């Protein structure tokens, strides 16, 4: 597995999008930080704790990178060479998944660093020790949101990898992955409202787990939206992530090359 990871890192370093994504992330965060000058104190706290939207944009960028990471092996036929180097093809899939998770950690680190820098100009009236949600400092909220986003990202990346394993090109996997991010929460709310008698089961649907970070910022979501606690959403996200990765690995290993 170690040698496989090294090979994946080598290929990953030569992906244009892997280097372009941080530039796009920094640019988008900077744009939002510039517009936050005239915002209220409450809004500024929200912008800072959410890394000026950096966590959401990073998720979208990782969807693109993750889908391309899987589908390009089949598009360029390099999967044939990789398959001869391993005993089980699913290890290639898992190796790519671990690599993208690592990239996500680095991306969130960059988002936090940029937030520290941008706050010096966009949030001068606030201090990192300023109390925000859960009687925690603004800095603690920023770090917690980063952790929750990375944790929830395991499920999203797993789903994207599963979709990419079923697709012949990355466009379909990217489109569906983006659709899940933008409409998944709405789909979950619609399901829970439409099938109230099945609420004990329906509340565990994977789309509901997308509310993990939002419920942290809005505790009322537990009663009004998700009907699950933060701890339950965390467990559900992990279970669904393992499910998506397992199914995706099976499909990847059995796909014709």
Secondary structure, DSSP 8 states (H G I E B T S, - for coil): -HHHHHHHHHHHHT-HHHHHHHHHHHHHHHHHHHHTTTS-HHHHHHHHHTGGGHHHHHHHHHHHHHHHHHHHHHHTTTHHHHHTT-S-THHHHHHHHHHHHHHHHHHHHHHHHHHHHHHHHH-TT--TT-B-GGG-BHHHHHHHHHHHHHHHHHHHHHHHHHHHHH-SSHHHHHHHHHHHHHHHHHHHHHHHHH-GGGHHHHTTSGGGGGGHHHHHH-TTHIIIII-S-HHHHHHHHHHHHHHHHHHHHHHHHHS--
